[in-house]
Each structure stands twice: as structure tokens, then as C-alpha cells.
Amino acid sequence: MALPVQTTMGHIAVSAHLLLLFTGSLLGLTTVVAGLAAGLGWPPIAFLFWSALGGGLILAILALAAGERLTPSPALLRYGLQAGLLSFALPNILSFAAIPHVGSGFVALCLAFPPLLTYGLALVLGMDRLSVQGLAGMALGLGGAMLFAASRLTGAEGGGLWTALALAAPVSVAAGNIYRTVAWPADAPPRLLAPVMVLIAAAIVGAYAVISKIPLLAATSVHTAGLLPLQAAIIAGTYALFFVLQKRSGPVGLSQIGWIGAITGKGLAVVLLGESVPPILALAIPLILAGIVLVSRRPR
């Protein structure tokens, strides 16, 4: 049974399984909101920058309200820089840029691959135990994810380059999962690390936009502008829970949010964006859910 943990938003005890569900669902929702924004004329990288900046500021305000001191230090800034690059800036730049070409549903499906990659890295580095249960769970989850991806690739209209870029994002996410664990600053609470990582990641995205001459200011209507605070709030909620879940479950347990995000993101893309429903979904989702159960119960 999962033990209760403290969330960064208060003193309410939430089980690790609920944290996994909430964090993964919010993660999947970000891809759908990004797809809506792209469809309404928002430049993807500009939308990513402003929403990340807003989300980071919300997290910083919450941390200050909780009594945290956001005092910069070389160790904290180094952690924020590397975690922000691997865990947020690079995978989101790749994903947001690919969404107009391959669809938010496919990008959401790519969230299903980091669990296997994270588990493999953790085994190689001696951070997790090799077990039949863990391997079986990862195999089932990967099988479901591959069915998802195969259903999308059979009708892909975005071309191989954008598909490859979207599929490269999970590699960065997995590396970030491992890095955040091994480099976690001593005595640093989750609610301090969340705003540091997201704000530094926003700065990286902004620097990339400037270097690449991508405009960060876009002419938007009142309706499209409303997506920005929504995405900022979703990002804040995601990463407020994200670090708490990692502290509780480790990199492999945390990585399972990708499977939840894939299901949520694809489902919402079908409902809100009119994307097609692949028949294989009925098989893929049970495989992924079975994989989550086995991995969460593996011996550690």
C-alpha cells in the first residue's frame, strides 16, 4: 500500500498513487492546451515560454507563502540549470515545436516511453533492482505505448523529421528523471526546487527563442490569450506535485506519470481537438494500466 505523503500545496496527506494520477493527468493536459493554442495561432515556442514563466512565478509565490527562502546558491542554480534543461526546456521545445506537424495526441503518446528508459538507466546505474515483476510491468507498459504510437504512425502526415523530434523528447525526460534524483541538493524541499527548475527552464526557452530569432510576442485575441494563464496554472500544478512524487517514489515511480499523461492527453485530444480514436486504444490502455500496477509493486 502506498504511504501518505505531504503535498507542496498544504498539509493534506495524499497517497503516491493519487499523486501519480493527478500529476500524470495534468502532464497530459499540457499537450492538449498547447495543441489548442497552436490551432488558434499561438507560436508554439512563444506559448511555451510565457506559460512556463507564469507557472514558475506561481510556484515561487506559493513557496514564499509557505515560508521558503528562495536564496540562490551555486549548487541550487546548477541543479536548476541542468534539471531545467533535461526535464523541461529541451523535451518541451521538441514537443511544442512538433505539435503543429504531428498533433498533440501523438506528442501525448510519446509521454509513455520515459518509464522504460528511466527504468533501464536506473538498473544500469544500480539505482533499482532487476526483478521479473518490474520487467514484466515495463514490458506491458511499453507494449501499450508502442500500440499507441503505431496507430499514429500508420497515418502520420507530419513527416519523419517531426515524428523523430517528438520521439527524442522522452530520452531527455528519462535522463532528467535520473539526474534530479542523484543531484538533489541536500535538505532542499520539493516546493523550493519546483520554482527554481521551472523558472530557469523558462529562461532557457527564452534564450533559445532569441538565438533562433523566434518571436516571443504574438498578436492574440482575448479568447486565445486566455489559454496562457490556464497553461501556466496547469504547469504550476504539475510541478508542485512532480517533485513531491519523485521524493516519495524515486525516478522510476515518478516516470509512470508518462503513461497516465499519454492516456489523458490522447483522450482529451480526441474530445477537444477532434483527433481520431484508434481502435487499438481498447487494448493499449489495459496494457499500460497493468504495467503501472506491476511496476508499483515491484521489489525495491
N, C-alpha and C positions, 0 to 999 in steps of 0.2 A: 504493500500500500504506500502511496506517495505521502510523504510527510508534509505538514502545512508549512508554508513559508510566508515571510513578510513581503508585501509588495512595496514598491517605491512610492506609491501614491498615498500610503497611510499605514495603519496598523491592522488591516484586515488580513486574516490568515487565508491563503489561497493554496490549494493543492498544486503540485507540479503539473499534474495532468490538465487542470484548468488553465494554468499559465500557458502550457503548450497550446491548448486550443485557442485561447484569446490572442496570444502573440502571433501564431500562425495565421489566424483569420485576418488580423489587421495587416499582416505582411501581404497576404493575397489581395486584400482590398486596395493596397497602394498601387498595384499594377493596373487595376481596373480604373481607378481615378486618373492615373496617368494616361490610360487609353482614351478616356472621356476628354481629357484636356487636349490631347493631340488631335482628336477628331474635331474639336472646337477651335483649333487654330493656335493653341499654345505651342511654341517651340519646345521640344522635349527637354533639352538641357537647361533652358531658362526656367521651366517649370520645376525641374529637379532642384536647381539652385535655390530658388525662393522658398520652396516648400521645406527643404532641408534647413535653411536658415531660420525659418519660422518655427519649425519643430524643435531645433536646438535651443532657440530662445525660450520657448515654452518650458522645456526641460530645465533650463538654467533657472528660470523663475521658480519652478517647483522645488528645485534643490535648495535655493536660497531660502524659500519659505519654510523648508524643513530644517533649516539651521546649518546646512553645509556651507563651507567656506571654499569658494572657487579660487583658490590660491595657485597660480601657475608654478610649476616646478619642472626642471628638465626631464625627470622621469615621467611625469604626467603628460607633458607635451609630446614626448617621444611616443608614449603609448597611444595618445590620441591621434598622432600623425599616422602611425603605421596601422592601427586598428581602423581609423577612418578611411584610409586608402583601400585596404583589403576588404573590409566588411561593408563599406557603404559607397564610397565615391566610385571606385572602379567598376564593381558589379552594376551599380545603378546607372552609370554613364553608358555602359554597354547595353543594359536592358532598356533604358528610356530611349536611347537612340534607335534601337531595333523595333520598338513597339509600332511606329507608323508603317513598318515594312512587313512584319510577321504577325502583328496582332498582339494585344495584351494577354489573350488566352494562352498563346504559345509561350510568352515570356513567363507567365504564371506557372506553366508546366515545368519550366526549367528550374523552378524552386525545388522540385522534387529530387534533384540529383545531389545536392550538397551532403545529405545524410550519409550516403555510401562513401563519398570521397572523404568526409570527415572521419568516419569510422576507420577507413583504410589508413589515413595518416596517423590516427591515434594508435592503431595497432603497431605500425612501423616505429613510432616514437616511444612505445612502451607505456602509453597513457591509458590503455584499455586492455582488457583481457580477451583473448581469442576464445570464442565459445560457439558451440553448434547453434544455440538459441539466437545469439547475436547475428551470426552469419545467415541463418535462415530468415530472420526478420529483415535484414538488409536486402537479401535476395528477393523476398516478396515485395518489399517497397520499391526496389529498383525495377522489378518486373512490371509493376503497376505504372511506374513513371515512364518506362520505355513504351508501354502500350499507349499512354497519353501522347508521348512525343511522336510515335509512329503514325498515329491517327492524324496528327497535324502536318507531318512532313509529306504525307501522301498527297496533300492538296496545297502545299506551300506555294504562295505566289511571291514571296519576298526575296527569293534568290538565296543561293548558298552562302554568300558573304554575311548577310544579316542573320541568317539562321546560325551560322558558326559563331558570330559575335554574341548572340543571345546564349548559346550553349557554353561560351567561355566564362560567363559570369559565375556559374556555380563553382568553378575551380578557385576563383578568388574568394568566394564566400567560405569555402572549406578551409582554405589557408588562414583566413581571418578567424574562424572558429578556434583553430588550434592556437594561433598567436595570442588571442585575448586571454586564453587560459594560462599559458606558460609565462606571459609577461604582465599579468595582472599586478598592478602596484600594491605593495604591502599596505594593508589596512584601508585601502580605498573602497568606499561603499559603492554599490551599483548606481545609486542616484547621483553620485558625483561623476562617475565615468560616462554615463549616458550623454549628458550635455556636452562634455568635452569632446567625445568622439564625433557626435553629430555636427557640432559647430565647426570643428576642424575639417570634417568631410565636406561641409558646405563651402569652406574656403578653398579646398582642393578643386571642387567642381567649378567654382567661380574662376579660379586661376586657369583651369583647362579651357573654359569658355573664352576667356580673354586671349589666351595664346592661340586658340583655334579661330579667333575672330567670329565667335558665335554671339549674336546679340542677346543680352540678358533682359532687355526691356522689350516688351511686346504690347502692341495695341490690342486690348481685350475689352469685351463688353462687360456689363455688370454681372451677367449670368456666368460668363466664363471666369471672371475674376473670383467669383465665389468658390470655385474649386480649389483655389490656393490655400485659404485658411482651413478648408476641410482636409486637404492633404497634409498640411502642417500639423494639424491635430492628430491625424492618424499616425504620422511619423513619431510624434511625441509619445503617443500611447504605446506604439510598438516597442520603442527602445526604452521606455520606462519599465516595461515588463521583461524585455530582452535580457538585460544584464542580471536581473533577479533570477530568471530561469537558468541562465548559464551558471550562476553561483550555486544554484541548487542541483542542477542535473549534469553539469560538465559539458564539454563541447559536443559529444555525440548525442546526448539527450536533447540539448538545445537544437541541434541540427535538424531534428524531426519537425520543427516548425515549417520546414520546406515542404513536407508532404501535406500538412494542413493548408499551407498557403497555396499549393498547387490546386487542391480540390476547391478551396474557396474562390480563388482567382478565376479559375475556369468556369465555375458555376455562375459567378456574377457576370463574367464576360458574356455568357450565353444569355442571361436575363436582361442585362442593361445595354449591352453593345450589339446584341443580335448575332453573335457568333454561333456557328453550327454546333450541334451536340453530337459528338462521335458516338456511334453505337457501342464502341469498346469501353465506354465510360462505366457501364454496368459491371464489367469485370475488373477494370483498373482500380476503382475506388475500394472495393473489398480487399484487394491485394495490399494496397497501401495501408489501410486500417489494420489489417492483420500484421503487417510488418511493424507498425508502431507498437502494437501490443507486445510482440516478441522482443523487440529491442529494449523496450522499457523494463522488461522483466529479466533481461539477461544478467548473469552473474558478473559482478564487477569487483 
